[in-house]
Amino acid sequence: MEPRDQQIYEEAAALWREIFGEPPPLRADGPMLLEMILRRAGPPPYERLHSPHLRPSTIAGPAQPTSGPRLS
């Protein structure tokens, strides 16, 4: 195994042990381990307005309807 491939495997195996608390599958190489981790984890939840960089005062929503007709 090439040094780069070995490094990928070792890091993927460490990630597997950290996430799942068990040894990685024996027949998996680094890229396969990463694919299995991502497949089991699934997509992260979409939370558009939950950001440490946004304040409630900087979030603009749709305009609220006004009551009654507007006079120009």
C-alpha positions in Angstrom: 0.0 0.0 0.0 1.3 3.5 -0.9 2.1 5.8 2.0 -0.7 8.2 0.9 -3.2 5.3 0.8 -2.1 4.1 4.2 -2.5 7.6 5.6 -6.1 7.9 4.2 -6.9 4.5 5.6 -5.5 5.3 9.1 -7.5 8.6 9.2 -10.7 7.0 7.9 -10.3 4.1 10.4 -9.8 6.6 13.3 -12.9 8.5 12.2 -14.9 5.3 12.0 -13.8 4.3 15.6 -14.7 7.8 16.9 -18.1 7.9 15.3 -19.3 4.3 15.7 -17.2 3.1 18.7 -16.2 -0.1 17.0 -13.3 -1.3 14.8 -13.7 -0.6 11.1 -14.7 -3.5 8.7 -11.7 -5.6 7.9 -12.0 -5.6 4.1 -12.5 -1.9 3.6 -9.8 0.5 2.3 -9.7 4.2 3.1 -12.0 5.5 0.3 -14.5 2.7 1.0 -14.5 3.5 4.7 -15.2 7.2 4.0 -18.0 6.3 1.7 -19.6 4.0 4.3 -19.3 6.7 7.0 -21.0 9.3 4.8 -23.7 6.8 3.7 -24.5 5.9 7.3 -24.4 9.4 8.5 -26.8 10.8 5.9 -27.2 14.4 4.9 -27.0 17.0 7.7 -30.2 18.8 8.6 -30.8 22.0 6.7 -31.0 24.9 9.1 -30.6 28.1 7.0 -31.3 30.6 9.7 -29.2 29.0 12.4 -25.8 30.6 12.0 -23.5 32.2 14.6 -23.0 35.0 12.0 -26.7 36.0 11.8 -28.5 38.1 14.4 -32.3 38.2 14.5 -32.1 41.9 13.4 -30.3 40.9 10.2 -32.7 38.2 9.1 -35.4 39.6 6.8 -38.5 37.5 6.1 -41.3 38.1 3.6 -43.1 41.4 3.9 -46.1 41.3 6.3 -49.4 42.2 4.7 -50.8 45.6 5.7 -54.3 46.1 7.0 -56.4 48.1 4.6 -55.6 49.8 1.4 -52.5 52.0 1.1 -53.0 55.7 0.3 -50.3 57.2 -1.9 
